[in-house]
Amino acid sequence: MQRGHGAILWCDQFTAQTIIGKRALYEAGVEAHQVSVNTHGISESAFGLRFLNPPLVNVENRFLKSRVVFDRDDAYQVTIRIQNILKQNGVVTMTNTVHAGTTFTEAAMGESGWTHLASAPANFAARGRTALFAMSTFEVVPFIEYQAVLSPELTPEASVTPETDMARDGAKNMAVQAHYILLKRDRLLEALRLYPEQMLTWSRRQRLTEAPDSTGIGMDEGS
């Protein structure tokens, strides 16, 4: 935060992240803006949107400075809003789900698995010199003890870091983004080794890029 370019917390989709992770940040004095969608909650059905989701969202909002609602039909506007928050040295949290952006990077996971990581956090960090951190929240003792873990800052090797001001020229440096993706993948693998049963969805054996054209990243296919 002392560098003045804001920070992104790239959160894993562990079961405790939704509420406990936000509460942990709030109690640590971090005023976070959560990237979200209108259908966030327990169910995307009409009944869920009307009756089930609002109580959950209301609880989460107690621990947030704001909620940045993501709309796939207007990604440009949410991008501008996130950029403005980061320019004001704010903290943005993005959970690695299908709602974390419009593009994802497929990365090898373990010996034969594949995982899909949102491209947006790596893109913001590469272009705007924003500090990027991985976050995982675990249930250590059921319903009693939880642990929120922030990684050290994810920093690509100096050999791939551009000398030009990426925030000024607006260019995309795919090498830098790739390094961010791999650093995040490694942190995710470390977290999975600790509490694999608490991860909601994360992987598949078949590569999505080798699947039929009709296959997409859905709620049951990892994110």
TIZA-648921 format. One record per residue (C-alpha): residue in three letters; x, y, z; chain. Coordinates in nm, 3 decimals. Example, Ala and Ser with C-alpha at 12.3 -4.5 7.8 and 13.67 -1.06 7.14 Angstrom:
<rs>
> aa  px  py  pz  ch
> Ala  1.230  -0.450  0.780  A
> Ser  1.367  -0.106  0.714  A
</rs>
This chain:
<rs>
> aa  px  py  pz  ch
> Met  0.000  0.000  0.000  A
> Gln  0.296  0.230  0.057  A
> Arg  0.372  0.210  -0.316  A
> Gly  0.034  0.370  -0.388  A
> His  -0.093  0.132  -0.656  A
> Gly  -0.348  -0.064  -0.453  A
> Ala  -0.364  -0.439  -0.400  A
> Ile  -0.557  -0.737  -0.533  A
> Leu  -0.627  -1.037  -0.311  A
> Trp  -0.676  -1.338  -0.538  A
> Cys  -0.890  -1.570  -0.326  A
> Asp  -0.931  -1.946  -0.360  A
> Gln  -1.275  -2.102  -0.362  A
> Phe  -1.253  -2.278  -0.026  A
> Thr  -1.582  -2.319  0.160  A
> Ala  -1.489  -2.071  0.435  A
> Gln  -1.384  -1.792  0.200  A
> Thr  -1.729  -1.650  0.131  A
> Ile  -1.799  -1.512  0.478  A
> Ile  -1.507  -1.601  0.707  A
> Gly  -1.245  -1.475  0.463  A
> Lys  -1.417  -1.137  0.435  A
> Arg  -1.460  -1.118  0.811  A
> Ala  -1.091  -1.196  0.867  A
> Leu  -0.988  -0.908  0.640  A
> Tyr  -1.235  -0.673  0.805  A
> Glu  -1.114  -0.758  1.155  A
> Ala  -0.755  -0.706  1.037  A
> Gly  -0.847  -0.353  0.930  A
> Val  -0.854  -0.419  0.554  A
> Glu  -1.134  -0.233  0.375  A
> Ala  -1.191  -0.453  0.072  A
> His  -1.399  -0.414  -0.242  A
> Gln  -1.535  -0.752  -0.356  A
> Val  -1.584  -0.832  -0.725  A
> Ser  -1.922  -1.003  -0.748  A
> Val  -2.227  -1.074  -0.964  A
> Asn  -2.600  -1.011  -0.925  A
> Thr  -2.665  -1.383  -0.885  A
> His  -2.410  -1.430  -0.605  A
> Gly  -2.538  -1.654  -0.329  A
> Ile  -2.682  -1.997  -0.264  A
> Ser  -2.898  -2.035  -0.574  A
> Glu  -2.941  -1.872  -0.915  A
> Ser  -3.308  -1.974  -0.933  A
> Ala  -3.580  -1.711  -0.911  A
> Phe  -3.664  -1.830  -0.558  A
> Gly  -3.297  -1.819  -0.458  A
> Leu  -3.244  -1.470  -0.596  A
> Arg  -3.551  -1.343  -0.415  A
> Phe  -3.533  -1.519  -0.076  A
> Leu  -3.212  -1.721  -0.023  A
> Asn  -2.932  -1.501  -0.151  A
> Pro  -3.011  -1.159  0.005  A
> Pro  -2.949  -1.268  0.369  A
> Leu  -2.607  -1.411  0.271  A
> Val  -2.514  -1.099  0.076  A
> Asn  -2.623  -0.877  0.363  A
> Val  -2.395  -1.066  0.603  A
> Glu  -2.101  -1.040  0.363  A
> Asn  -2.159  -0.670  0.309  A
> Arg  -2.096  -0.605  0.679  A
> Phe  -1.731  -0.684  0.615  A
> Leu  -1.689  -0.506  0.279  A
> Lys  -1.627  -0.147  0.183  A
> Ser  -1.822  -0.207  -0.138  A
> Arg  -1.931  -0.474  -0.382  A
> Val  -1.825  -0.436  -0.746  A
> Val  -2.099  -0.612  -0.941  A
> Phe  -1.969  -0.787  -1.251  A
> Asp  -2.182  -0.807  -1.562  A
> Arg  -2.053  -1.020  -1.850  A
> Asp  -2.243  -0.800  -2.096  A
> Asp  -2.056  -0.490  -1.981  A
> Ala  -1.713  -0.600  -1.864  A
> Tyr  -1.563  -0.265  -1.964  A
> Gln  -1.749  -0.073  -1.694  A
> Val  -1.645  -0.306  -1.412  A
> Thr  -1.286  -0.294  -1.537  A
> Ile  -1.291  0.087  -1.518  A
> Arg  -1.434  0.074  -1.166  A
> Ile  -1.165  -0.168  -1.047  A
> Gln  -0.895  0.047  -1.205  A
> Asn  -1.031  0.353  -1.023  A
> Ile  -1.029  0.170  -0.689  A
> Leu  -0.669  0.061  -0.743  A
> Lys  -0.565  0.413  -0.848  A
> Gln  -0.706  0.532  -0.515  A
> Asn  -0.481  0.274  -0.345  A
> Gly  -0.775  0.051  -0.257  A
> Val  -0.791  -0.324  -0.198  A
> Val  -0.989  -0.545  -0.436  A
> Thr  -1.071  -0.910  -0.364  A
> Met  -1.142  -1.149  -0.649  A
> Thr  -1.245  -1.509  -0.584  A
> Asn  -1.133  -1.756  -0.848  A
> Thr  -1.476  -1.864  -0.971  A
> Val  -1.647  -1.855  -1.309  A
> His  -1.754  -1.500  -1.221  A
> Ala  -1.399  -1.364  -1.178  A
> Gly  -1.384  -1.242  -1.536  A
> Thr  -1.448  -1.334  -1.896  A
> Thr  -1.119  -1.514  -1.969  A
> Phe  -0.932  -1.790  -1.787  A
> Thr  -0.591  -1.950  -1.817  A
> Glu  -0.559  -2.327  -1.808  A
> Ala  -0.263  -2.441  -1.597  A
> Ala  -0.129  -2.787  -1.515  A
> Met  -0.206  -2.897  -1.158  A
> Gly  -0.023  -3.185  -0.997  A
> Glu  0.072  -3.491  -1.200  A
> Ser  -0.222  -3.510  -1.439  A
> Gly  -0.478  -3.243  -1.347  A
> Trp  -0.566  -2.901  -1.486  A
> Thr  -0.705  -2.595  -1.322  A
> His  -0.847  -2.271  -1.457  A
> Leu  -0.731  -1.939  -1.316  A
> Ala  -0.895  -1.606  -1.394  A
> Ser  -0.682  -1.385  -1.618  A
> Ala  -0.810  -1.056  -1.475  A
> Pro  -0.603  -1.043  -1.151  A
> Ala  -0.279  -1.116  -1.337  A
> Asn  -0.370  -0.859  -1.603  A
> Phe  -0.435  -0.583  -1.348  A
> Ala  -0.110  -0.659  -1.169  A
> Ala  0.094  -0.671  -1.490  A
> Arg  -0.046  -0.350  -1.636  A
> Gly  -0.093  -0.131  -1.329  A
> Arg  0.193  -0.232  -1.097  A
> Thr  -0.072  -0.342  -0.848  A
> Ala  0.045  -0.568  -0.566  A
> Leu  -0.101  -0.917  -0.603  A
> Phe  -0.150  -1.167  -0.320  A
> Ala  -0.304  -1.514  -0.297  A
> Met  -0.556  -1.576  -0.019  A
> Ser  -0.695  -1.901  0.123  A
> Thr  -0.933  -1.942  0.416  A
> Phe  -0.951  -2.278  0.596  A
> Glu  -1.180  -2.432  0.855  A
> Val  -0.930  -2.572  1.105  A
> Val  -1.176  -2.685  1.377  A
> Pro  -1.533  -2.726  1.244  A
> Phe  -1.747  -2.425  1.337  A
> Ile  -1.487  -2.309  1.592  A
> Glu  -1.151  -2.218  1.443  A
> Tyr  -1.070  -2.073  1.102  A
> Gln  -0.746  -1.959  0.943  A
> Ala  -0.714  -1.695  0.673  A
> Val  -0.378  -1.709  0.496  A
> Leu  -0.231  -1.436  0.278  A
> Ser  0.070  -1.525  0.069  A
> Pro  0.377  -1.306  0.035  A
> Glu  0.341  -1.072  -0.261  A
> Leu  0.337  -1.262  -0.590  A
> Thr  0.632  -1.114  -0.777  A
> Pro  0.745  -1.233  -1.122  A
> Glu  1.113  -1.277  -1.192  A
> Ala  1.298  -0.960  -1.282  A
> Ser  1.390  -1.107  -1.621  A
> Val  1.026  -1.087  -1.740  A
> Thr  0.928  -0.762  -1.571  A
> Pro  0.907  -0.481  -1.829  A
> Glu  1.104  -0.163  -1.783  A
> Thr  0.828  0.050  -1.934  A
> Asp  0.537  0.186  -1.735  A
> Met  0.260  -0.063  -1.810  A
> Ala  -0.002  0.160  -1.651  A
> Arg  0.091  0.437  -1.895  A
> Asp  0.121  0.257  -2.225  A
> Gly  -0.161  0.010  -2.156  A
> Ala  0.015  -0.277  -2.332  A
> Lys  -0.034  -0.636  -2.229  A
> Asn  0.276  -0.830  -2.131  A
> Met  0.177  -1.194  -2.161  A
> Ala  0.507  -1.318  -2.015  A
> Val  0.446  -1.124  -1.694  A
> Gln  0.087  -1.247  -1.676  A
> Ala  0.202  -1.605  -1.726  A
> His  0.442  -1.574  -1.434  A
> Tyr  0.166  -1.438  -1.212  A
> Ile  -0.056  -1.730  -1.315  A
> Leu  0.213  -1.986  -1.230  A
> Leu  0.286  -1.823  -0.895  A
> Lys  -0.084  -1.832  -0.810  A
> Arg  -0.109  -2.194  -0.927  A
> Asp  0.174  -2.293  -0.693  A
> Arg  0.004  -2.126  -0.396  A
> Leu  -0.324  -2.298  -0.483  A
> Leu  -0.149  -2.636  -0.492  A
> Glu  0.003  -2.571  -0.147  A
> Ala  -0.342  -2.487  -0.010  A
> Leu  -0.504  -2.792  -0.167  A
> Arg  -0.251  -3.019  -0.002  A
> Leu  -0.360  -2.887  0.338  A
> Tyr  -0.739  -2.903  0.304  A
> Pro  -0.841  -3.061  -0.029  A
> Glu  -1.188  -3.152  0.097  A
> Gln  -1.273  -2.786  0.156  A
> Met  -1.223  -2.676  -0.204  A
> Leu  -1.552  -2.638  -0.389  A
> Thr  -1.447  -2.684  -0.754  A
> Trp  -1.104  -2.647  -0.900  A
> Ser  -0.988  -2.906  -1.149  A
> Arg  -1.048  -3.176  -1.408  A
> Arg  -0.833  -3.442  -1.569  A
> Gln  -0.933  -3.348  -1.923  A
> Arg  -0.784  -3.029  -2.063  A
> Leu  -1.055  -2.780  -2.149  A
> Thr  -0.855  -2.664  -2.450  A
> Glu  -0.870  -3.019  -2.590  A
> Ala  -1.242  -3.066  -2.526  A
> Pro  -1.511  -3.032  -2.798  A
> Asp  -1.601  -2.678  -2.899  A
> Ser  -1.933  -2.698  -2.715  A
> Thr  -1.762  -2.745  -2.380  A
> Gly  -1.735  -2.439  -2.159  A
> Ile  -1.632  -2.357  -1.807  A
> Gly  -1.949  -2.420  -1.611  A
> Met  -2.035  -2.424  -1.244  A
> Asp  -1.959  -2.797  -1.222  A
> Glu  -1.643  -2.792  -1.434  A
> Gly  -1.405  -2.593  -1.218  A
> Ser  -1.288  -2.235  -1.236  A
</rs>
